[in-house]
């Protein structure tokens, strides 16, 4: 009951702000329209030589063996105005097939579909609603924006997107504070049988252009009402530019979920990660990643093995950028698990090593 009162108050409060905002003459200015795009074509060789279509069930990017394919291709249309904004992006690729498997029909092909409006004269308070990039984590499905070619296990098993409403406040250039009401844990369509909305928060602090510290949370469930297990999740990360040539990200995820409906017992998973990024010159860059992911009871990554998912990973990346919007990448990645969980041509094993390559292009905002 309390959650319904909070949600009702939230909607009424936003409505009053919208009415007030309509009196601002700046709304009459003409908006800017733009189009942008992204393509990521890849090839991965998995030395375990798995026989299935997908290499690993817990990965959703570049997840094919010995096959040239499109990881992600998208076209985005944008509207930008001092008082409002909108985005519509359509997508295709193996990432879409793997990560959007729970969504029906053409919803799978929506990368973004959202509208935002300013709620005050200073444009420091915004309401955005629709399908949006996740407020959790520092890695994107758009690989050219990431330090590494493949995504961390941490990123692959937390939301890439979310659907709902987001209220964002920028008190100054250093702080960003947001509260969200969501359809669930990485869902466009609400789970059948679940009547409980999920909630999220984000606090980001950037004392300078060289430092960003972020804390994001999720509170909700990914179950129908009959078996509802509450999930509580925290994502922490800091991004630091140490010099013109070197920067790094340190991140940590920790989550807990009820073992059963109404239970006071919780299953916990967590993951630390470190990624260092070195600029050799204008055309060459390199990255190294160390990570660990533990999900013993299989909340997000079920294995049906005695120790569950307890995996350490190391990767080395080399990037070539002939121009700033094209990147050619090669990455070696090694994963080691406590149990035999990785498919191979001889059964299952506790080790996995791959060589991944990609050519990606990002076409910036072209005014139309």
C-alpha positions in Angstrom: 0.0 0.0 0.0 2.8 2.4 0.9 4.4 1.8 -2.5 1.1 2.8 -4.3 0.9 6.0 -2.3 4.5 6.9 -3.1 3.9 6.2 -6.8 0.7 8.3 -6.8 2.4 11.2 -5.1 5.3 11.0 -7.6 2.9 11.2 -10.6 0.9 14.1 -9.2 4.0 16.0 -8.3 5.4 15.6 -11.8 2.1 16.7 -13.3 2.2 19.9 -11.4 5.8 20.6 -12.6 4.8 20.0 -16.2 1.9 22.6 -15.9 4.4 25.1 -14.5 6.9 24.3 -17.2 4.4 25.0 -20.0 4.5 28.7 -19.1 8.1 29.1 -20.2 8.5 30.8 -23.6 11.6 28.9 -24.4 9.4 26.0 -25.4 8.6 27.8 -28.6 12.1 27.6 -30.0 12.8 25.2 -32.9 14.4 21.9 -32.0 17.5 20.3 -33.7 16.9 17.0 -35.5 19.7 14.5 -36.0 20.5 11.0 -37.2 23.3 8.8 -36.1 24.4 5.1 -36.4 26.6 2.4 -35.3 27.9 -0.9 -36.7 30.0 -3.6 -35.0 31.1 -6.6 -37.1 33.1 -9.3 -35.3 34.8 -12.7 -35.4 35.7 -14.8 -32.4 37.7 -18.0 -32.1 37.0 -19.9 -29.0 39.8 -22.5 -28.3 37.3 -24.7 -26.5 35.5 -25.1 -29.8 32.0 -25.3 -28.4 29.4 -27.0 -30.5 26.4 -24.8 -29.8 25.3 -21.6 -31.5 26.2 -19.4 -28.5 29.6 -19.7 -26.8 28.5 -19.0 -23.3 25.0 -18.6 -21.8 26.1 -15.7 -19.5 27.5 -13.6 -22.3 25.4 -11.4 -24.7 28.0 -9.6 -26.8 30.4 -11.1 -29.4 29.0 -14.5 -28.4 29.6 -16.7 -31.4 32.4 -19.1 -32.2 34.3 -19.3 -35.5 31.8 -17.1 -37.3 31.7 -13.7 -38.8 28.6 -11.8 -37.7 27.0 -8.5 -36.7 27.1 -7.9 -33.0 25.1 -4.7 -33.1 23.9 -2.4 -35.8 21.6 0.6 -35.0 20.2 3.7 -36.5 19.1 6.5 -34.1 16.9 9.5 -34.6 17.2 12.4 -32.1 15.3 15.5 -31.2 17.2 18.1 -29.1 15.7 21.2 -27.6 16.5 23.4 -24.6 13.3 22.2 -23.0 12.7 18.7 -24.4 14.4 15.8 -26.1 13.5 12.5 -27.7 15.3 9.5 -29.1 14.3 6.6 -31.3 16.9 3.9 -32.1 16.3 0.6 -33.9 18.7 -2.3 -33.6 19.7 -5.7 -35.1 22.5 -8.2 -34.5 23.5 -11.2 -32.3 23.4 -8.9 -29.2 19.7 -8.3 -29.9 18.9 -12.0 -30.4 20.7 -12.9 -27.2 19.9 -10.1 -24.8 16.3 -9.3 -25.9 15.1 -12.9 -26.0 12.4 -12.3 -23.3 10.8 -9.5 -25.3 8.0 -10.2 -27.8 7.9 -9.4 -31.5 9.3 -6.1 -32.7 10.1 -4.9 -29.2 13.3 -6.8 -29.6 14.4 -4.3 -32.3 14.1 -1.2 -30.1 17.3 0.1 -28.7 15.9 3.4 -27.4 12.5 5.0 -27.5 12.2 7.9 -25.0 11.0 11.4 -24.5 12.3 13.9 -21.9 11.0 17.3 -20.8 12.6 20.0 -18.7 10.7 20.8 -15.5 12.2 24.1 -14.5 13.5 27.3 -16.0 17.1 26.5 -15.2 16.8 23.1 -17.1 18.4 21.4 -14.1 15.4 19.0 -13.5 14.4 16.6 -16.2 11.8 13.9 -16.6 12.5 11.2 -19.2 10.2 8.2 -19.9 10.3 5.2 -22.2 13.0 2.7 -23.2 16.3 4.1 -22.0 19.9 3.0 -21.5 20.4 1.6 -18.0 21.4 3.8 -15.1 23.6 0.9 -13.9 27.2 0.4 -14.9 29.9 2.0 -17.0 29.8 -0.3 -20.1 27.5 0.1 -23.0 26.3 -2.2 -25.7 28.0 0.3 -28.1 31.5 -1.3 -28.0 33.3 1.7 -29.4 32.4 3.6 -26.2 34.0 1.0 -24.0 37.6 0.4 -23.0 37.5 -3.2 -24.1 36.1 -5.1 -27.0 34.1 -7.7 -25.0 32.1 -6.7 -22.0 32.9 -7.6 -18.4 31.0 -10.4 -16.8 29.7 -7.7 -14.4 28.2 -5.7 -17.2 26.8 -8.7 -19.1 24.8 -9.7 -16.1 23.3 -6.3 -15.1 20.8 -4.3 -17.1 21.9 -2.7 -20.4 18.5 -1.1 -20.8 15.4 -0.2 -18.8 11.8 1.0 -19.3 10.1 3.4 -17.1 10.4 7.0 -15.9 13.5 8.8 -14.7 13.7 12.1 -12.8 17.1 13.7 -13.0 18.4 16.7 -11.0 21.6 18.6 -11.8 22.2 21.0 -8.9 25.5 22.0 -10.5 28.1 20.7 -13.0 29.6 18.3 -10.5 26.5 16.4 -9.3 23.8 14.3 -11.0 21.0 12.7 -8.9 18.3 10.5 -10.3 15.3 8.5 -9.2 13.6 5.9 -11.4 10.4 3.9 -11.5 10.8 0.8 -13.8 9.0 -2.1 -15.3 11.6 -4.5 -13.9 15.1 -5.8 -14.2 16.1 -5.1 -17.8 12.6 -5.4 -19.2 10.6 -3.5 -21.9 7.4 -5.4 -21.2 6.4 -6.0 -17.6 6.7 -9.6 -16.5 3.4 -11.4 -16.7 1.9 -11.8 -13.2 4.0 -9.1 -11.6 2.1 -6.1 -10.3 5.0 -4.5 -8.4 7.0 -1.7 -10.1 10.7 -1.6 -9.5 12.8 1.4 -8.4 16.3 2.7 -8.9 18.6 5.5 -7.9 21.8 7.1 -9.2 24.2 9.5 -7.7 27.2 10.6 -9.9 29.9 13.0 -8.7 32.5 14.5 -11.1 34.7 16.9 -9.1 36.8 17.5 -12.3 36.9 16.3 -15.9 39.4 13.6 -14.9 37.3 12.0 -12.1 33.8 10.5 -11.9 32.4 8.5 -9.0 29.1 6.7 -9.3 26.6 4.8 -7.1 23.5 3.2 -8.7 20.9 1.0 -7.1 18.0 -1.3 -8.0 15.1 -2.4 -5.8 12.4 -4.6 -7.1 11.7 -8.2 -8.3 12.0 -10.3 -11.4 9.3 -12.7 -10.3 5.5 -12.9 -10.6 3.5 -12.0 -7.5 3.0 -15.6 -6.5 6.7 -16.3 -6.0 8.0 -12.7 -5.5 11.6 -12.6 -4.3 12.8 -9.1 -3.6 16.1 -8.1 -5.3 18.4 -5.4 -3.9 21.4 -4.4 -6.1 24.2 -1.9 -5.8 26.7 -0.8 -8.5 29.7 1.3 -7.6 32.5 2.5 -9.9 35.1 5.2 -10.2 36.7 6.4 -13.5 40.0 8.3 -13.1 42.2 9.9 -15.7 45.7 9.8 -14.2 47.5 11.4 -17.1 46.9 12.2 -20.8 47.9 8.6 -21.7 46.5 6.5 -18.8 43.1 6.2 -17.2 41.3 3.4 -15.3 38.0 2.2 -14.1 37.4 0.3 -10.8 34.0 -1.2 -10.3 32.1 -3.3 -7.8 28.6 -4.9 -8.0 26.9 -6.5 -5.1 23.3 -7.8 -5.0 21.0 -9.8 -2.7 17.8 -11.7 -3.5 15.3 -13.4 -1.2 15.7 -17.2 -1.2 11.9 -17.5 -1.3 8.8 -15.2 -1.0 8.7 -13.6 2.5 12.0 -15.2 3.5 14.6 -13.5 5.7 17.3 -15.5 4.0 19.1 -14.0 1.1 21.4 -15.2 -1.7 24.2 -12.8 -2.5 26.3 -12.3 -5.7 29.2 -9.9 -6.2 31.8 -8.8 -8.8 34.9 -6.6 -8.7 36.6 -5.4 -11.9 39.5 -3.3 -12.9 40.2 -1.9 -16.4 43.3 0.1 -17.3 43.3 2.0 -20.6 46.6 3.3 -22.2 46.9 5.7 -25.1 50.0 4.8 -27.1 49.4 7.5 -29.7 46.5 9.1 -31.7 45.9 5.8 -33.5 46.9 3.0 -31.1 45.4 2.2 -27.7 45.5 -0.7 -25.3 43.6 -2.0 -22.4 44.0 -4.7 -19.7 41.2 -6.1 -17.5 41.1 -8.2 -14.3 37.7 -9.4 -13.0 36.0 -11.8 -10.7 32.4 -12.9 -10.5 30.8 -15.0 -7.8 27.2 -16.2 -7.9 27.3 -19.4 -5.9 23.5 -20.1 -5.9 22.9 -19.2 -9.5 20.7 -16.1 -9.1 21.8 -14.7 -12.4 24.2 -17.4 -13.8 22.9 -20.9 -12.9 25.5 -23.7 -13.5 24.0 -26.7 -11.6 27.5 -27.4 -10.2 28.7 -27.7 -6.5 30.3 -24.3 -6.3 28.1 -22.4 -8.7 29.6 -19.6 -10.8 33.0 -18.5 -9.3 35.0 -17.2 -12.2 38.2 -15.1 -12.6 39.0 -13.4 -15.8 41.9 -11.6 -17.5 42.0 -9.9 -20.9 44.4 -7.8 -23.1 43.1 -5.4 -25.8 44.8 -3.7 -28.7 42.9 -1.0 -30.7 43.7 0.7 -33.9 41.8 3.9 -34.8 42.6 5.1 -38.4 40.1 8.0 -37.6 38.3 8.7 -34.4 34.9 7.1 -35.4 36.4 3.8 -36.7 38.0 1.3 -34.5 39.7 -2.1 -35.3 40.2 -4.2 -32.2 41.7 -7.5 -31.1 41.4 -9.0 -27.7 42.6 -12.1 -25.9 40.5 -13.2 -23.0 41.0 -16.0 -20.4 38.4 -17.2 -18.0 38.9 -19.7 -15.2 36.1 -21.2 -13.1 36.1 -23.2 -9.8 33.9 -25.8 -11.5 33.8 -27.2 -15.0 31.2 -24.9 -16.6 32.6 -24.0 -20.1 31.5 -26.1 -23.0 34.2 -27.6 -25.2 34.4 -30.2 -28.0 35.3 -32.8 -25.3 32.6 -31.9 -22.8 33.0 -29.2 -20.1 36.1 -27.6 -18.6 37.1 -25.0 -16.1 39.1 -22.8 -18.6 38.1 -20.8 -21.5 40.4 -18.8 -23.9 39.3 -16.7 -26.9 40.7 -14.4 -29.5 38.1 -11.8 -30.5 38.3 -9.2 -33.3 36.0 -6.4 -34.4 35.7 -3.5 -36.8 33.2 -0.9 -35.6 32.1 2.5 -36.9 30.1 5.2 -35.2 28.5 7.9 -37.2 28.0 11.0 -35.1 24.9 13.2 -34.9 24.2 14.4 -38.5 21.8 17.4 -38.5 18.7 17.0 -40.6 
